[in-house]
Amino acid sequence: MAATSPEQKTESEMPFLTHLVELRDRLMRSLVAVGLIFLALFSFANQIYHLLATPLLKHMPAGGTMIATEVGSPFFTPFKLVMVVSVILAVPYLLYQLWSFIAPGLYKHEKRLAFPLLFSSVILFYAGMAFAYFVVFPLAFTFLTANAPEGVTVMTDISKYLDFVLTVFFAFGVAFEVPIATILLVLTGMATPESLVSKRPYIIVGCFTVGMFLTPPDVISQTLLAVPMWMLFEIGVFASRFMLRRKEKDTAERETEAKREMTDDEMNAEFEKAIADEHALLNHTDAGKDDA
């Protein structure tokens, strides 16, 4: 086996090292962006937490309040919230850095598909969180606080409330990504729109099952997650049909372009062959005259 020369080894290592340096730079930019947002919001940490707690505070019975059961909770709970909010607000910039890193390695048709999916996933995640805050929380907290046993005063711990809210936000944000998952299943060939439609009854049951595990233990919250997931699935099936036709059209255009380029090459080859034959004929004629 031939040994690899130092020059070849250096050439193979350089692109890898270059990618590592670029990845490090983009990670540093991402961390700096999150840090700057955190510094800008930290002085408003208590106001941000109050805004987050408003859906619960509005529906607490008379005398109900929120409490801090641990010594450091009044400081560390808003601190944790601001850190999470900073990451959430920086998501578009973080995804831009990710896109800038992977885009050079994608084909043109892959970029046309990947960028809209990436952009849509961010919008859908934010939409899921907004739906949870403005629709689910008021209904769920109304139900939960109204069904407290007699003699029990509702006094929710601020750290427990934050954990609960972040879990629900994440659940609804991920649940609203159903159209993206549906489209990816179709585009990768793992499923077809027709096969997904045929499994609709099972998917509806699955949506209500997921809603049961990811939401508070009440029918309202479960339904408010399951029904949007079902509707988003239907939207994903409709969009996947459109994108599948677009993908097939792009494939057909690339094949036509390849055939056109092949035809041009063949024409050039025929032209060069004709010129060579003409030169050979002229040389043969001149040789015949010389012999005469």
C-alpha positions as semicolon CSV with decimal commas, in nm:
position;residue;x (nm);y (nm);z (nm)
1;M;0,000;0,000;0,000
2;A;0,140;0,336;-0,100
3;A;0,216;0,568;0,189
4;T;0,041;0,905;0,204
5;S;0,281;1,188;0,144
6;P;0,301;1,477;0,393
7;E;0,170;1,714;0,123
8;Q;-0,140;1,498;0,056
9;K;-0,204;1,458;0,429
10;T;-0,185;1,835;0,480
11;E;-0,426;1,899;0,190
12;S;-0,680;1,650;0,333
13;E;-0,657;1,794;0,684
14;M;-0,688;2,161;0,587
15;P;-1,055;2,156;0,479
16;F;-1,147;1,968;0,799
17;L;-0,961;2,220;1,013
18;T;-1,118;2,503;0,818
19;H;-1,466;2,366;0,890
20;L;-1,382;2,329;1,258
21;V;-1,263;2,690;1,276
22;E;-1,578;2,811;1,101
23;L;-1,796;2,602;1,335
24;R;-1,618;2,747;1,636
25;D;-1,665;3,103;1,507
26;R;-2,036;3,049;1,448
27;L;-2,084;2,893;1,792
28;M;-1,907;3,190;1,948
29;R;-2,130;3,432;1,758
30;S;-2,435;3,242;1,878
31;L;-2,322;3,252;2,240
32;V;-2,247;3,623;2,213
33;A;-2,593;3,689;2,069
34;V;-2,762;3,499;2,354
35;G;-2,541;3,679;2,607
36;L;-2,625;4,023;2,470
37;I;-2,998;3,953;2,478
38;F;-2,964;3,819;2,833
39;L;-2,782;4,135;2,948
40;A;-3,048;4,354;2,788
41;L;-3,335;4,166;2,956
42;F;-3,187;4,082;3,296
43;S;-3,287;4,413;3,456
44;F;-3,648;4,337;3,357
45;A;-3,644;3,982;3,495
46;N;-3,916;4,039;3,756
47;Q;-4,144;4,214;3,506
48;I;-4,099;3,929;3,258
49;Y;-4,186;3,674;3,523
50;H;-4,495;3,873;3,623
51;L;-4,602;3,877;3,257
52;L;-4,556;3,500;3,243
53;A;-4,755;3,452;3,564
54;T;-5,043;3,678;3,458
55;P;-5,262;3,396;3,315
56;L;-5,252;3,222;3,654
57;L;-5,280;3,534;3,870
58;K;-5,593;3,646;3,684
59;H;-5,776;3,325;3,767
60;M;-5,666;3,277;4,127
61;P;-5,948;3,292;4,382
62;A;-5,961;3,569;4,639
63;G;-5,672;3,532;4,881
64;G;-5,472;3,314;4,642
65;T;-5,116;3,412;4,563
66;M;-4,783;3,276;4,442
67;I;-4,511;3,184;4,690
68;A;-4,139;3,105;4,696
69;T;-4,063;2,800;4,909
70;E;-3,685;2,808;4,863
71;V;-3,439;3,072;4,977
72;G;-3,292;3,145;4,634
73;S;-3,613;3,114;4,433
74;P;-3,697;3,488;4,423
75;F;-3,367;3,550;4,240
76;F;-3,286;3,230;4,052
77;T;-3,634;3,169;3,908
78;P;-3,651;3,501;3,715
79;F;-3,283;3,447;3,625
80;K;-3,365;3,109;3,471
81;L;-3,664;3,256;3,289
82;V;-3,457;3,534;3,132
83;M;-3,196;3,283;3,018
84;V;-3,464;3,071;2,847
85;V;-3,625;3,378;2,691
86;S;-3,286;3,490;2,560
87;V;-3,234;3,159;2,383
88;I;-3,587;3,163;2,241
89;L;-3,549;3,517;2,107
90;A;-3,210;3,431;1,958
91;V;-3,342;3,126;1,771
92;P;-3,370;3,306;1,432
93;Y;-3,009;3,421;1,457
94;L;-2,895;3,078;1,580
95;L;-3,065;2,912;1,284
96;Y;-2,912;3,169;1,051
97;Q;-2,567;3,068;1,177
98;L;-2,655;2,703;1,129
99;W;-2,784;2,771;0,779
100;S;-2,472;2,967;0,687
101;F;-2,259;2,672;0,797
102;I;-2,443;2,397;0,609
103;A;-2,573;2,589;0,304
104;P;-2,245;2,579;0,106
105;G;-2,261;2,198;0,108
106;L;-2,615;2,183;-0,034
107;Y;-2,726;2,167;-0,395
108;K;-2,936;2,447;-0,539
109;H;-3,259;2,245;-0,533
110;E;-3,186;2,134;-0,174
111;K;-3,146;2,497;-0,067
112;R;-3,480;2,582;-0,224
113;L;-3,648;2,317;-0,010
114;A;-3,446;2,348;0,312
115;F;-3,471;2,724;0,368
116;P;-3,854;2,747;0,358
117;L;-3,882;2,446;0,589
118;L;-3,633;2,598;0,833
119;F;-3,809;2,935;0,830
120;S;-4,152;2,774;0,868
121;S;-4,038;2,561;1,161
122;V;-3,938;2,875;1,355
123;I;-4,269;3,046;1,285
124;L;-4,466;2,735;1,384
125;F;-4,270;2,694;1,710
126;Y;-4,343;3,055;1,806
127;A;-4,707;3,007;1,705
128;G;-4,733;2,704;1,932
129;M;-4,599;2,900;2,229
130;A;-4,834;3,191;2,159
131;F;-5,131;2,952;2,134
132;A;-5,039;2,801;2,470
133;Y;-5,008;3,142;2,640
134;F;-5,317;3,312;2,498
135;V;-5,557;3,018;2,463
136;V;-5,452;2,717;2,668
137;F;-5,334;2,883;2,989
138;P;-5,648;3,091;3,057
139;L;-5,876;2,791;3,004
140;A;-5,656;2,545;3,191
141;F;-5,596;2,771;3,492
142;T;-5,965;2,857;3,513
143;F;-6,044;2,487;3,534
144;L;-5,762;2,398;3,775
145;T;-5,811;2,683;4,023
146;A;-6,189;2,644;4,026
147;N;-6,166;2,278;4,120
148;A;-5,950;2,318;4,431
149;P;-6,096;2,126;4,728
150;E;-6,282;2,321;4,992
151;G;-6,050;2,467;5,252
152;V;-5,748;2,459;5,017
153;T;-5,595;2,794;4,925
154;V;-5,426;2,803;4,587
155;M;-5,066;2,918;4,645
156;T;-4,840;2,805;4,361
157;D;-4,462;2,797;4,403
158;I;-4,291;3,025;4,150
159;S;-4,023;2,773;4,050
160;K;-4,278;2,493;4,007
161;Y;-4,494;2,723;3,798
162;L;-4,199;2,813;3,573
163;D;-4,115;2,447;3,516
164;F;-4,479;2,374;3,433
165;V;-4,509;2,667;3,192
166;L;-4,183;2,589;3,011
167;T;-4,291;2,227;2,969
168;V;-4,623;2,332;2,815
169;F;-4,451;2,588;2,591
170;F;-4,211;2,325;2,464
171;A;-4,490;2,071;2,415
172;F;-4,703;2,306;2,207
173;G;-4,401;2,440;2,017
174;V;-4,299;2,088;1,916
175;A;-4,660;1,986;1,845
176;F;-4,696;2,273;1,599
177;E;-4,406;2,126;1,399
178;V;-4,637;1,850;1,271
179;P;-4,662;2,001;0,919
180;I;-4,283;2,009;0,886
181;A;-4,255;1,646;0,999
182;T;-4,528;1,546;0,754
183;I;-4,358;1,721;0,463
184;L;-4,021;1,567;0,546
185;L;-4,174;1,218;0,559
186;V;-4,313;1,267;0,210
187;L;-4,006;1,434;0,057
188;T;-3,772;1,164;0,189
189;G;-3,992;0,891;0,046
190;M;-4,077;0,737;0,383
191;A;-4,447;0,798;0,320
192;T;-4,686;0,933;0,059
193;P;-4,976;1,175;0,103
194;E;-5,215;0,892;0,019
195;S;-5,067;0,657;0,281
196;L;-5,085;0,929;0,546
197;V;-5,447;1,001;0,462
198;S;-5,531;0,632;0,490
199;K;-5,387;0,634;0,845
200;R;-5,591;0,939;0,951
201;P;-5,799;0,756;1,221
202;Y;-5,483;0,631;1,392
203;I;-5,324;0,976;1,371
204;I;-5,628;1,137;1,535
205;V;-5,610;0,888;1,820
206;G;-5,237;0,953;1,846
207;C;-5,296;1,329;1,868
208;F;-5,533;1,287;2,163
209;T;-5,289;1,044;2,327
210;V;-5,003;1,294;2,294
211;G;-5,231;1,568;2,426
212;M;-5,312;1,354;2,729
213;F;-4,943;1,314;2,821
214;L;-4,821;1,667;2,741
215;T;-5,096;1,879;2,893
216;P;-5,244;1,927;3,241
217;P;-5,488;1,653;3,350
218;D;-5,802;1,805;3,206
219;V;-6,004;1,743;2,893
220;I;-5,990;2,107;2,782
221;S;-5,610;2,124;2,757
222;Q;-5,592;1,781;2,595
223;T;-5,843;1,882;2,329
224;L;-5,676;2,219;2,273
225;L;-5,353;2,038;2,185
226;A;-5,499;1,741;1,997
227;V;-5,729;1,934;1,762
228;P;-5,460;2,180;1,639
229;M;-5,220;1,887;1,588
230;W;-5,481;1,715;1,373
231;M;-5,549;2,033;1,174
232;L;-5,175;2,090;1,127
233;F;-5,139;1,733;1,006
234;E;-5,401;1,799;0,739
235;I;-5,216;2,118;0,641
236;G;-4,892;1,921;0,623
237;V;-5,050;1,660;0,393
238;F;-5,183;1,934;0,163
239;A;-4,847;2,116;0,157
240;S;-4,658;1,790;0,100
241;R;-4,862;1,724;-0,215
242;F;-4,768;2,067;-0,347
243;M;-4,399;2,031;-0,259
244;L;-4,388;1,677;-0,400
245;R;-4,516;1,804;-0,734
246;R;-4,259;2,082;-0,721
247;K;-3,983;1,833;-0,645
248;E;-4,090;1,612;-0,936
249;K;-4,095;1,918;-1,163
250;D;-3,743;2,017;-1,054
251;T;-3,622;1,661;-1,115
252;A;-3,776;1,660;-1,462
253;E;-3,615;1,996;-1,541
254;R;-3,274;1,872;-1,428
255;E;-3,311;1,558;-1,641
256;T;-3,415;1,767;-1,942
257;E;-3,119;1,997;-1,887
258;A;-2,885;1,699;-1,865
259;K;-3,024;1,560;-2,192
260;R;-2,988;1,899;-2,355
261;E;-2,624;1,922;-2,246
262;M;-2,562;1,567;-2,370
263;T;-2,712;1,658;-2,707
264;D;-2,486;1,963;-2,734
265;D;-2,183;1,748;-2,658
266;E;-2,285;1,500;-2,922
267;M;-2,332;1,779;-3,176
268;N;-1,988;1,916;-3,100
269;A;-1,839;1,570;-3,138
270;E;-2,014;1,522;-3,473
271;F;-1,893;1,863;-3,589
272;E;-1,535;1,785;-3,492
273;K;-1,559;1,446;-3,665
274;A;-1,689;1,609;-3,984
275;I;-1,399;1,853;-3,983
276;A;-1,152;1,570;-3,929
277;D;-1,305;1,369;-4,216
278;E;-1,285;1,671;-4,443
279;H;-0,918;1,723;-4,359
280;A;-0,849;1,354;-4,420
281;L;-1,024;1,374;-4,761
282;L;-0,825;1,682;-4,861
283;N;-0,499;1,518;-4,756
284;H;-0,589;1,206;-4,958
285;T;-0,669;1,418;-5,265
286;D;-0,342;1,610;-5,237
287;A;-0,151;1,283;-5,200
288;G;-0,317;1,152;-5,520
289;K;-0,213;1,461;-5,715
290;D;0,147;1,427;-5,598
291;D;0,157;1,063;-5,714
292;A;0,022;1,165;-6,057
